[in-house]
């Protein structure tokens, strides 16, 4: 299964170096030199990962990252030559999954890419529209596009919110504990942060419930955890 990476970088030398490294590792690579080019490729190709330089000729990369996060759940790694710690912090707060400073070590870059992709889930296979699609009532989760659609409304989800919703949709009749969902978001060893899942669930519910006429929401099963269910289901105060 090929993994598709979009490099958004206006420096030809840096872009070519990144392309060479990634293609050697088996990735399919596209390159955009501006935010406008990136938009066109993103809409047409639906990459599995975006490597985004902060300094672009037509848009600030931090602003563009925030815009991407509102429109898509595709993982984003910011790459920048800036040494300002504020850029790193702001980039992560605006929705980036990682921040890598130039010059970077190739092995570290590849390791961070692999980690982000593992958290995001499997890529599409055979060039098809998606690797897997989960449908629960009027909710459709497209794993390949990293997109959740409820009654024709594309939900503006963060990567963590998407992974939680995709996990719930993968087995809609099953109740998932906080620990289960924490591992789905961050991997093994993250069960200690499971209380943060409550915050994600609350925000996810708000986004689901904002869609008019929706029939699916996240149901709390008191004492056990969460599952997807009809919007009229009783919801307990806590799991």
Steps between C-alpha positions, in 0.01 A plus 500: 500500500660823384506793740464837331684805633452860389806723546411870518837672461606789275874427527581268207811351665323418826197362317717276281696373799177411679362334187815290455495380862130415500495329161798288604286383794211408269274804544312654208586871503338812360649847533334843518690826507220711644180480700291533184677207335465298820124563504461367146704186570334438835151512349593274209741254658396481868850435639552295814745755643598862435852633567448875524766770501413806707644751251302491174478767228123549517399411856641463850542130568357528851186667366477241225536218754206639695296524180587142406392376841155656452461328163667163534625246751814421300803496734729802466869523592636855506859546380676828563837667521380732773652468843211672674346274763176696463462371142526140619246551777260695278529245220405213730213700647372577150470129425837377375581142598876564513751784464849437359771764485747542213759371462356163595644153534360275226456202733315711756276642226409152376435379855268794569316444172451133586372588848249754366375256236462223758279726709300600194417145393554301178532670158275435196576188299538444123439864416132469589297773664560365849652213693190444709164662561293460818133593496285524810152631427541840333870525595766399244870471593738489202834378630688569178390861479510548879151641469185467710168592338170526688189560286714654221680726751879455515591514869794730589691255720849509644714189432436371853124553466501321166687201642256473791197521272652250255570258785142524626366454144719196435287294742180702550332255735798478732568716805855643515660599829696822544818291500404337169446838340818647649701218344325560165604865513857473624596133502609267777604645830255790484228358722609736777374791293159344447318777690589734213269284288201652683593840359528361147166320538326816619628699204416220259144486631466874449611471138267206434206666671545822298396317181124549441296181495793277588406156628833389646692619804742372765327324785648467848453156656532575870783310665635360172579761235365627169339374182322637195124493516177676397476863606203432728691253718539572869841637591641452847679774687829310501653182365 
